[in-house]
Amino acid sequence: MERLYIALVALLGGLVAALLGWLESNEAFDARKFGGSAIRALIASIIFAVSYELSNSLTGMDSLYAFLGGAGVDVLGNRIAGKLGNGSFPLPSGSKET
């Protein structure tokens, strides 16, 4: 059950980072970019859940690390995807260049 909590907290961290990034951008909401962030956050949550070493109990520090890790994976993934020209990675780019 602890792994599920860690996964949910990491997912929440990634989604919060995505929402804060959108609020800071002052742009209209782009579901494609947010979807890419949600997928990256989901991947981070799976990685954290699989790699989490079960201890006697789940502590607040474990939750904090998972939250920050989920947010960090989304932020780094967004920066890398943006530099490569597809800010909504792993979703395909929605723009058609002519």
C-alpha positions, -999 to +999 in steps of 0.1 A: +000+000+000+029+023+006+040+021-030+005+032-041+008+063-018+043+071-031+030+068-067+001+091-060+022+117-043+047+117-072+019+120-097+005+149-077+039+166-077+042+164-115+006+177-120+012+206-096+044+215-114+025+214-147-003+236-134+021+261-119+040+263-152+008+270-170-002+297-145+032+313-149+031+313-187-001+335-189-011+315-220-044+299-228-047+263-214-033+238-239-046+203-232-019+188-254+010+203-234-008+194-201-014+159-214+023+155-221+031+167-185+005+143-171+021+114-190+056+124-177+043+127-142+027+092-145+060+078-157+078+094-127+052+080-103+057+045-117+094+048-114+092+061-078+067+034-068+089+006-083+121+019-068+106+027-034+122+005-006+095-006+018+103+004+053+083-001+085+061+029+076+056+057+052+071+089+065+065+125+056+100+127+042+092+098+018+062+117+006+081+149+002+108+133-018+083+116-041+064+149-045+096+168-054+108+140-076+076+139-096+077+177-100+114+176-110+109+149-136+081+169-152+101+202-151+132+186-166+112+166-192+093+198-202+126+217-206+142+190-227+111+185-248+108+222-254+144+225-265+139+196-289+108+214-304+079+193-290+068+207-256+040+182-254+063+151-256+055+122-255+024+133-273+029+142-310+033+178-319-001+194-328+013+220-352+016+214-389+045+233-405+039+242-441 
